[in-house]
Amino acid sequence: MNALILAAGRGERLRPLTDATPKPLLPVRGKALIQWHLEALARAGIQQVVINTAWLEQQFPVTLGDGSRWGLQIHYSYEGRDHGGALETAGGITKALPWLGHLFWVVSGDVFLPDFNFDAEAVRRFESSDRLAHLWLVPNAPHHPKGDFGIDAEGLACAEGERFTWASVGLFRAEMFAGIAIGTKLPLRPLLDRALAQRRLGAELWPGRWVDVGNAERLAEASR
């Protein structure tokens, strides 16, 4: 299993902090926010990690190196250098596919998930299913009160009933991104909605700590 950490965003709501530092490299409890993911992936036995970059992307290899300090091999997918800017989520995943294999983890570099386990058993369940993606959801935060998806009795994402917020972590199949040209700027939500309509989008509720580090207040919350 390989993993992609999404780290290409500008972080407008965290300015002026992000004028000089990419959001995933901001410190949370004594280390870069992205380092929490790298350590968790290493604990799970994952060895290959891709980080997509755009804003101030030259800082990532300087700060993180090749990943060997965590027992990882990091590949950098340079969207700024190659395409002039971030490709959004689906576009970023598509560009990174050559390093990712047929199924892989995706996690956003700007969420704080200190308790999340990139569980091998979850991977096995996903691989044996026909699902295109499996998402972990969390209770809705005040800044996103309507949520994203519900969960039906079969463990599939749905549009009805109580809705929860996607925690920006999930398992994906490369098949989901078939036909998208590398360099295409494309959000992920239309692909998720298509998988939901096909009943191929799994979901489960994540009970652990989660902070979407979208502004200075939530950065402080994660640090506490």
C-alpha positions as CSV (number, residue, x, y, z in Angstrom):
1,M,0.0,0.0,0.0
2,N,1.1,3.5,-0.9
3,A,-0.3,6.8,0.3
4,L,-0.8,10.3,-1.0
5,I,-0.7,13.4,1.2
6,L,-2.5,16.3,-0.4
7,A,-0.4,19.4,0.3
8,A,-0.7,21.7,-2.7
9,G,-3.2,24.3,-1.4
10,R,-2.5,28.0,-0.8
11,G,-4.0,28.3,2.7
12,E,-5.6,31.7,2.2
13,R,-7.6,31.7,5.4
14,L,-4.3,31.2,7.4
15,R,-2.6,34.2,6.0
16,P,-0.2,35.8,6.9
17,L,1.2,32.5,8.4
18,T,1.0,30.8,5.0
19,D,2.6,33.7,3.1
20,A,6.0,32.3,4.2
21,T,5.1,28.6,5.1
22,P,2.9,26.1,3.4
23,K,0.0,25.1,5.6
24,P,1.0,21.5,6.1
25,L,4.4,22.6,7.4
26,L,3.0,24.9,10.1
27,P,3.9,23.6,13.6
28,V,1.3,21.7,15.7
29,R,2.4,20.5,19.1
30,G,6.1,20.8,18.3
31,K,6.2,19.4,14.8
32,A,5.0,20.1,11.3
33,L,1.3,19.2,10.8
34,I,2.2,16.9,7.9
35,Q,4.7,15.0,10.1
36,W,1.8,13.6,12.2
37,H,0.6,11.8,9.0
38,L,4.1,10.6,8.0
39,E,4.6,9.1,11.5
40,A,1.2,7.4,11.4
41,L,1.8,6.0,7.9
42,A,5.2,4.6,9.0
43,R,3.7,3.0,12.0
44,A,1.2,1.2,9.7
45,G,4.0,-0.2,7.7
46,I,3.5,1.9,4.6
47,Q,6.8,2.7,2.9
48,Q,6.0,4.8,-0.2
49,V,4.4,8.2,0.3
50,V,3.6,10.8,-2.4
51,I,3.2,14.4,-1.4
52,N,1.7,16.8,-4.0
53,T,2.9,20.4,-3.8
54,A,2.3,23.7,-5.5
55,W,2.4,26.7,-3.1
56,L,6.0,27.3,-1.8
57,E,6.6,23.7,-2.9
58,Q,10.4,24.0,-2.7
59,Q,10.1,24.0,1.1
60,F,8.8,20.4,1.3
61,P,11.9,18.5,0.2
62,V,14.1,20.9,2.3
63,T,12.0,20.3,5.4
64,L,11.0,16.6,5.0
65,G,13.9,15.3,2.8
66,D,13.4,11.8,1.3
67,G,11.5,10.4,4.2
68,S,14.2,8.1,5.4
69,R,14.1,9.6,9.0
70,W,10.7,7.9,9.3
71,G,11.5,4.8,7.3
72,L,9.6,6.1,4.3
73,Q,10.4,6.9,0.7
74,I,8.8,10.2,-0.3
75,H,8.1,11.2,-3.9
76,Y,7.1,14.8,-4.6
77,S,4.5,15.5,-7.2
78,Y,5.3,19.1,-8.3
79,E,2.1,20.7,-9.6
80,G,3.5,24.2,-9.4
81,R,6.6,23.5,-11.3
82,D,4.9,21.3,-13.9
83,H,1.5,22.9,-14.3
84,G,1.8,26.4,-12.9
85,G,-0.3,25.8,-9.8
86,A,-2.4,23.3,-7.8
87,L,-4.6,20.9,-9.8
88,E,-7.3,20.5,-7.0
89,T,-7.9,17.2,-5.4
90,A,-8.9,14.9,-8.2
91,G,-6.3,16.5,-10.5
92,G,-3.6,16.1,-7.9
93,I,-4.5,12.4,-7.4
94,T,-4.4,11.8,-11.1
95,K,-1.0,13.3,-11.5
96,A,0.3,11.1,-8.6
97,L,-1.1,7.8,-9.9
98,P,2.2,6.5,-11.4
99,W,3.6,6.3,-7.9
100,L,0.4,5.0,-6.2
101,G,-0.6,1.7,-7.7
102,H,-4.1,0.3,-8.1
103,L,-5.4,1.2,-4.6
104,F,-4.0,3.6,-2.1
105,W,-4.6,5.9,0.9
106,V,-5.3,9.6,0.5
107,V,-5.2,12.1,3.4
108,S,-5.2,15.8,3.4
109,G,-2.1,17.5,4.7
110,D,-4.1,20.2,6.5
111,V,-6.2,18.0,8.9
112,F,-5.1,16.9,12.3
113,L,-5.9,13.2,12.9
114,P,-3.5,12.2,15.7
115,D,-5.4,8.9,16.6
116,F,-6.1,7.6,13.1
117,N,-4.7,4.2,12.2
118,F,-4.1,3.5,8.5
119,D,-5.3,0.0,9.2
120,A,-4.2,-3.0,7.1
121,E,-7.5,-4.8,7.8
122,A,-9.4,-1.8,6.4
123,V,-7.3,-2.1,3.3
124,R,-8.1,-5.9,3.0
125,R,-11.8,-5.2,3.3
126,F,-11.7,-2.5,0.7
127,E,-9.6,-4.6,-1.7
128,S,-12.1,-7.4,-1.5
129,S,-15.1,-5.1,-2.3
130,D,-16.1,-3.5,-5.5
131,R,-16.0,0.0,-4.1
132,L,-14.2,2.8,-5.8
133,A,-13.5,4.6,-2.5
134,H,-14.0,4.3,1.2
135,L,-14.3,7.5,3.3
136,W,-14.0,8.1,7.0
137,L,-16.5,10.7,8.2
138,V,-16.7,12.8,11.4
139,P,-19.5,14.7,13.2
140,N,-20.1,18.1,11.7
141,A,-18.0,21.0,12.9
142,P,-19.6,24.4,13.4
143,H,-18.0,25.7,10.2
144,H,-19.6,22.8,8.1
145,P,-22.9,22.2,9.8
146,K,-24.6,20.5,6.8
147,G,-22.0,17.7,6.4
148,D,-21.2,15.8,3.2
149,F,-22.6,12.3,3.3
150,G,-24.8,10.0,5.2
151,I,-24.1,6.3,5.9
152,D,-26.7,3.6,5.0
153,A,-27.2,0.2,6.6
154,E,-24.8,-1.5,4.2
155,G,-21.9,0.9,5.0
156,L,-22.3,2.9,1.8
157,A,-22.3,6.7,1.6
158,C,-25.7,8.1,0.8
159,A,-27.4,11.5,0.4
160,E,-30.3,10.9,2.7
161,G,-30.6,11.0,6.5
162,E,-28.1,12.3,9.0
163,R,-25.1,13.6,7.2
164,F,-21.5,13.8,8.4
165,T,-18.3,15.5,7.3
166,W,-15.7,13.8,5.3
167,A,-12.5,13.8,7.4
168,S,-10.3,14.1,4.3
169,V,-8.9,10.6,4.7
170,G,-9.9,7.5,2.6
171,L,-9.0,4.6,0.5
172,F,-9.2,4.9,-3.3
173,R,-8.9,2.8,-6.5
174,A,-7.0,4.2,-9.5
175,E,-10.0,3.0,-11.6
176,M,-11.9,6.0,-10.2
177,F,-9.6,8.4,-12.1
178,A,-9.6,6.6,-15.4
179,G,-9.8,8.8,-18.5
180,I,-8.6,12.0,-16.7
181,A,-5.6,13.5,-18.4
182,I,-2.5,14.4,-16.3
183,G,-2.5,18.2,-15.8
184,T,-6.3,18.4,-15.6
185,K,-7.5,20.7,-12.8
186,L,-10.4,18.9,-11.3
187,P,-12.1,18.7,-7.8
188,L,-12.9,15.4,-6.2
189,R,-16.5,15.9,-5.3
190,P,-18.0,15.1,-8.7
191,L,-16.2,11.8,-8.8
192,L,-17.4,10.9,-5.2
193,D,-21.0,11.8,-6.2
194,R,-20.7,9.5,-9.3
195,A,-19.4,6.7,-7.1
196,L,-22.2,7.3,-4.6
197,A,-24.8,7.1,-7.5
198,Q,-23.2,3.7,-8.6
199,R,-23.4,2.5,-4.9
200,R,-19.6,2.1,-4.9
201,L,-18.7,4.7,-2.3
202,G,-18.2,3.2,1.2
203,A,-18.2,5.2,4.4
204,E,-17.8,4.8,8.1
205,L,-17.8,7.1,11.1
206,W,-14.5,8.1,12.7
207,P,-14.8,8.7,16.5
208,G,-11.3,10.0,17.2
209,R,-9.9,13.5,17.4
210,W,-10.1,15.6,14.2
211,V,-9.4,19.2,13.3
212,D,-9.7,20.8,9.9
213,V,-6.8,23.3,10.2
214,G,-8.5,26.0,8.1
215,N,-7.8,29.1,10.0
216,A,-5.8,30.5,12.9
217,E,-8.4,29.5,15.5
218,R,-8.5,25.9,14.4
219,L,-4.7,25.8,14.2
220,A,-4.7,26.9,17.9
221,E,-7.3,24.2,18.6
222,A,-5.1,21.5,17.1
223,S,-2.1,22.8,19.1
224,R,-4.1,22.5,22.3
